[in-house]
Every structure is written in structure tokens, then in C-alpha cells.
Amino acid sequence: MIAFVVRRLLLVGVVAWGAATLAFFLLYLSGDPVDLLLPLDASPEARAELRRAYGFDDPLYVQYGRYLWKLAHGDFGVSLRSQEPALGLVLGRMPATLKLAGAGLLFALILGIPAGVLAALKKGTFAELLVMTLALLGQSIPVYFLGLVLIMVFGLKLHWLPISGYGTIRHLILPTITVGTFVTASIARLTRNGVLQELRSDYVRTARAKGLSERVVVYKHALRNAAIPVVTIVGLQLGTLLSGAVITETIFAWPGMGRFVLLAVEQGDFPVVQASVIVFALLLALVNLAVDLAYLWLDPRVRYA
Amino acid sequence: MQKRWWVLFAVAFLSLAWARGDTLVIAQGVDATTLDPVNHQETPTGNVTANIFDNFYRRLPDGSYEPWLGEAKALDNLTWELKIKPGIKFHNGEELTAEVLKFNFDRLLDPKKPLKYSTYFKPIKKVEVTGKYTLKVYTEKPFPLFLTRLTYLWVVPKKYIEEKGADYFANHPVGTGPYKFVKWVKDQEIVLEANEDYWAGKPKVKRVVFRPIPEASSRVAELLTGGVDIITNLSPEAVPTVEGSGVAEVRSVPSIRNIFIVLDVKGEGPLHDPKVRLALNYAVDKEAIVKHVLGGFGVPVGCPLNPYMFGYDEALCEPFPYDPEKAKKLLAEAGYPNGFTFSMSAPSGRYLNDRQVAEAVVGQLKKVGVKVDLRIKEWSTYVKQILNRKLDTDAWMIGWGNAQFDADNTLFTLLYGGTVEGGPPQTKFSYWKDPEFDKYVLEAQQIVDQEKRKELYKKALERVRQGAPWIFLYQQKDIYGVAKRVKWQPRPDELLWAFDMELVK
């Protein structure tokens, strides 16, 4: 078990290296960023000076070596725009993103699991039709569109909630719904399928035959087994949540990483883009590890050697 | 008990309403990148710092400039004398003296740590303090743009920076300006508070908050619900919504940015012939484009400059009239009675409805038999192709915002062809070679007498008018959404200077 975790953590290191390398070469394929950093009419000398200052005039392998060497020492470089350490800038935006992703996930679990169970238990009724229709809608509506509709209805027409900004619980509501709807729908559909399948299995028949109440059968036995695919999807959906956060943060002026990275890409701020790619990759790798460990607890049959 | 709660509630509500009443909230697309006023290149950053700092010369809404923190006078072609107004203090109490101003120049001219504005002051050789409030500036060659460049000299405190360091200063700025820095929560808000002791008078708005809201439609929604008072870059499509809201209105101003199409006139193709280029100018209906594609937010113009620029000439900048018959005649004279085909690049999403404007031009040229193969480019790729002169088309559409307000930054930078013996080579944006034009713009760089410079630019504009190296289109307008309670008119230089603003009932 401990060997497994250690091995996996080493793999996380490999993932970080891969992400760093990918980020480096993809960005450098797009050319050095000096052209975008200076105004169009900047003199060729000013461009050459800046290029020298950032070392963009060295051969690529030298730049790559220097980049890895610095990374290994925890130096992610300095933002080309604000001259501040890139890692600090990215990490400074992380709490807001985690808060949004966490709230979105919580929203999805609280709404999605009961909805899925309801649909499974009421199979063939109007309730199931309703849940499944809403779930289909929730999975197909673009995040961008949903965000704007929510702003129109709850901000502009009803004046119930703030449209943009950060700070209070009220600011959190609309972005949470926007970012969490897709995941809610996925979880609801998956839970329904899982519960339906488990309800047909032998152990449920046994449990019912033992005379256990339907509540215990459904919630203690069926749901727990149906939870395995749900946990998997939650792990996978964290990626969706984080990428959804890029759009959601932009619409609601949420001060998180997603919006920050988007701007850095547009402005050609290489160190910031690289730092955030690595941070995102690490985050996802760690979440996947956590999901794998959660299986252990959920399913005693799973063993990691 | 009940009653007490109500009173408390009422007081809380009133204080809230009052707080909002005295605060002006401005929403821009992005956050500031730094609060060092001379180390950035972005308008949104400059809008924040302009409220905290003062520049040595101040830009007026008509594009001209005037002395602000002090005055400068040319002693000869290479020497300037600067006099500072006595008694001006920074927010921390430090006084503005010649020593402080010299520190500002030295900081900009330090070759080891170049700042983003350093390039504006390159010709300066040496700065010398001659009295408590006077100093002399020596330049390497005549520097006719010195006064206009002084509008970029946002003055920073010496002692404060030396004590706290440049990094701390960039996050906790102290200036002499109308507003004091309160706090900066990254990507959320920058809060400023009126400097009651401001040397130029007491600001009318007590508190100013800058909020970054990246999404254009979210900015509009905030304006309509009263969350913010001024929003930038309103799209023409949102104009009716704002106008119909009752709480806010649309205010616009012709900007310093001209939109035009550069023609690659070298080689032997049809675009090499000035007659063809004139024909293209007559074949494009600028009025119709402004009216139908830009919703009226543009002003047709027939030269590279606009009325804010020093060197602009009304007669020579008259838009070419829309005359497709004349265009056809000119094309026939040039040997292309059945038209010809050329290729053109244009950006998408960079300027107001840029792609649609390019498409409209293509449609209009087709009516005189000229076919255009239009290629829309992604901005960063486009910039690289332009800077490296690696465009794969015969023409390219671009905008040019001349923030120097002087013809030099447009005429020399964009059109100088490098034909003068011993002079600089052709600039990277120029595809035209006109020896007479080159002579005039180069001469205008060598003298400080502004009347003579104006004459030279007039002659240069005559050459441009005859040579028609571009298809001249229009001057773009900047569009703002503004809450009705704000008394303020937008400025051509895009500056959001709260000292100009007032909140009314």
C-alpha cells in the first residue's frame, strides 16, 4: 500500500516533467513572445534588448535546459507583464478557483445523486422522465450560454444576485450553478444507471429476501456499490470543472486561475502559462491518486500491491 | 426591542447607500499589471496610475498638451530647461524637487534596468540639477518630440522608492496625483481615495474603484444594474440596450486610432501604379461602412492622420469621395478595364468590427471589377508576419493609434521609405518609396521649430495624397457606457481621469 502510494507519487513527478516539457515546446513553437510584448512601433533595438534580457536569443536546447534547471530549484520564472514570480501569481489565484470548483462539485453531488436515485427508483414514471430530460439538457447546454442566461434572469431582471465579483456567498451562487450543471447532469445519469444495475443484482435480491427494509437495501447496499463509477466520474469531472472555470471565471469576473491563464495566453506571458500548466497537471494527477485510494475504501475487493 | 432593530437596520442601509453614493466604480476588461506608472504598455493600467500620479506635461482633450507639474523651454537645439512648480508634495509628504525629477530621468535612462517607457526618452544624454526647482536636460540630437514625450513622464517619489524598493512601490504606489492609493486586491479591485490636499484642487469624487470584468456582456449587465458607473469598449450591438435602460447612456469620442489598408506597392503588379491605388480609394464607400458596419462609430478620413495630431491638415485629409465611375475610369487608364485580383489580410476581433469592415471593402471593390482574396488572421500570427515583413498578401488592414499626437509617429513610422542618402533604412511598416516624402519627414525630425515642422508635414501629406500608398478608411470611435449620474465626457486618449469626473443626483 505504502509502496503503491510512493510509486504513484513518483509518477506524479513524471507527469509534472511531461507537462513542463509540453508547455515549453508548444509555447516556443508559437515563436518568442517579444513581438506581442512591445507595441508595434517599438524599435528593433528595444526588441533585441528584451530578447536578450529574457534569453530568447539562446539556442532552444540551452533555453530548455535552463528552464528545467530552474524548475528543479522551484524557480518558475518571472511574469513578462508584471515582473512578479510566475508561480506566486498562479498560486495566488488558486484559492478562488478551488472554491469555485469545490462549490460546483458539492452542488453536483447534492443535487445529482438524489436525482439519480429518484430516477432509478421511479423508473418509468414522469419523475424519471423529468430528471432524465433535465440531465440531458444540463449536459448539452454550453457553459457560456448558461452563464449569460443566469446573469440575465437573476441579475438583470430579478435583481436577486450580484452579476460579477467575489467575496460573499451571494457572489458564489451563479458561478457555482454555471460551472456545476454539466457535472450534476453527468452524476445524475450515472447514479441512475448504477443504482438500476445494482438493484437487479443477486445480493440485492438476497437483502430483500432477508427482510431488510427497502431504505436499507437502496441506500446501504445498492447505492454504495453504485458509487464506484460515480467516484470515478467525480475524479474525471474535476478536469471539466477546472476547464469550465476558465469560461465561468471570465463571465463572472471571478479572480481565479482560469481567467488569469487565459489572459496570459493571449498576452504571450510564457512563464505564467508554463507555471499554470504545471500546477493544473499536478492538481489533476493528485486528484486521480485520491480517486484510486477512494476505491480501496469503497470496494474491499480492490487491492493495490 | 423591535424598534431598536429597525433603527439599526435603517442606519446600516443608509450608510450603505451613502457609501455607494460617493464611490465611482469603473469597469475595464483587465486588471492593471503593475502600478509603476512608467513600466507598462496597457491602457487599463495607465488609467489607474494616471489618477495616482501626475505627468510633467498634461494632455488636453483636443490632443494638445500644456505644462502641468512644471514647464520646459528649449535653450537651443540640444538643451532644455525645466522648471518645477514649487510646493508640490507626494502623498507621503515628500516634496517634488529638481533632485526628485532627476531621479525620475535617471531611472528611465538606466541601461541596466530598462523600463517600458525608457524608449520615449532615449535621445536624452544627461540631466543636471541647476537649482532647487530647476534642471537642464541635454540631448544627443535635436529632440523635437521632447515636450510631447513629457506627457509620458509620470513622476515618482525618490526617497520612497529608495527606501522601500521598486517592487514594493509597484504594488503600493505613492504619487502627487488627485487620488491616493488605498488597496489592490488582484483581479478584484483597486481602491483609490481622493487626495484632499491635491495641489491642483480638491477632487469632486471621493472614492474611485477600478474593477476588471473581462466579459463584455457582464460589463453591460453590471452597468444596467448600477453595480458600476463607467464601462469601456461597449460593442455597437449593445448600444440600444444601454440607451433604452434609463439608468445609463452611451458616450463616444473619436479616438486617436485610424483604420486603413496598406498596399504592397513594390514590384510590378497593378498596385505599383498610383492610378490603381487612387481608383481603390474612390471605390470604397467609407460613409456606408461607418454607418452600416460600425453603427455610426467612426469618422471617414482621407490621410494617415486625424485632427488630434500635430501636422494634420484639413484639406489634405478630406476623405476621398465614393465615386465608382471615376474608379473604373482610372482603372481603365491604368490598363485594367476589367479589373484585377489581389489578396488582403485582416485581423478579427482586434478593432471595432474589423472583420466585417474588411468584408465590406471586398464587396465594394468587387463592384468596380476588383476581386479581393481576403484572409482573416489570428492576431499574434498577424503581428509576427507584419513585424517580420512576411505577409503572404498584397495588402493588409491595420489600425494605428498614435498616442504621441505628432505626425512623426505615423508618417515616419509607417511610410518612410529609406530613400534618403545616409538616412535610416525603410521602416518595417513601409512598402512605399517616395524620395520627396522621405526628405520632408526626416527634416521634420531634425528641427525643434514647430511652425517649420508643420509646413514640412503639409508637404509630406501632399505626397501621400498623390501617391495613395494606402486605402484610407476612417478614424475609429471609442464607445463607453456611462451611468447617468456621472458628469464626464470621454477623452480621445482613452484616459479615465477621475479628476475630470463628478457625481450628480
Contacts between the chains, C-beta under 8 A, distances in Angstrom:
chain1	res1	chain2	res2	distance
A	30	B	380	7.1
A	31	B	384	5.8
A	35	B	380	7.7
A	35	B	383	5.4
A	35	B	384	5.3
A	35	B	387	5.2
A	36	B	380	5.7
A	36	B	383	6.3
A	37	B	41	7.6
A	38	B	41	7.0
A	39	B	41	5.8
A	40	B	383	7.1
A	40	B	386	7.3
A	40	B	387	7.3
A	40	B	400	7.8
A	40	B	429	7.6
A	41	B	409	6.8
A	41	B	413	5.0
A	41	B	429	7.8
A	42	B	119	6.5
A	43	B	119	6.6
A	44	B	428	7.7
A	46	B	114	8.0
A	46	B	119	5.3
A	49	B	114	6.5
A	53	B	114	7.8
A	79	B	33	8.0
A	81	B	33	4.4
A	81	B	34	7.9
A	82	B	33	4.4
A	82	B	34	5.3
A	82	B	170	7.9
A	83	B	34	6.8
A	83	B	39	7.6
A	83	B	167	7.7
A	83	B	170	7.3
A	84	B	167	7.7
A	92	B	186	6.5
A	93	B	186	7.7
A	93	B	187	6.8
A	148	B	217	6.0
A	151	B	217	7.5
A	151	B	218	6.4
A	151	B	221	5.1
A	152	B	221	7.4
A	155	B	221	5.6
A	155	B	225	6.0
A	156	B	221	5.3
A	156	B	224	6.1
A	156	B	225	6.3
A	159	B	225	6.5
A	162	B	227	7.1
A	163	B	218	6.1
A	163	B	221	4.8
A	163	B	222	5.4
A	163	B	225	6.2
A	163	B	227	6.4
A	164	B	211	7.9
A	164	B	213	5.4
A	164	B	218	5.1
A	164	B	221	7.8
A	164	B	222	5.8
A	164	B	227	7.3
A	165	B	188	7.2
A	165	B	211	7.3
A	165	B	227	7.8
A	166	B	188	5.5
A	167	B	188	7.8
A	250	B	214	4.8
A	250	B	215	5.3
A	251	B	215	4.7
A	251	B	218	5.7
A	252	B	215	7.9
A	252	B	218	6.8
A	253	B	187	8.0
A	253	B	211	7.0
A	253	B	212	6.5
A	253	B	213	4.2
A	253	B	214	6.4
A	253	B	215	7.3
A	253	B	218	6.3
A	255	B	185	7.6
A	255	B	186	6.7
A	255	B	187	3.5
A	255	B	188	4.9
A	256	B	187	7.9
A	259	B	187	7.2
A	259	B	214	6.1
A	260	B	187	6.6
A	263	B	30	6.3
A	263	B	214	7.4
A	268	B	380	6.6
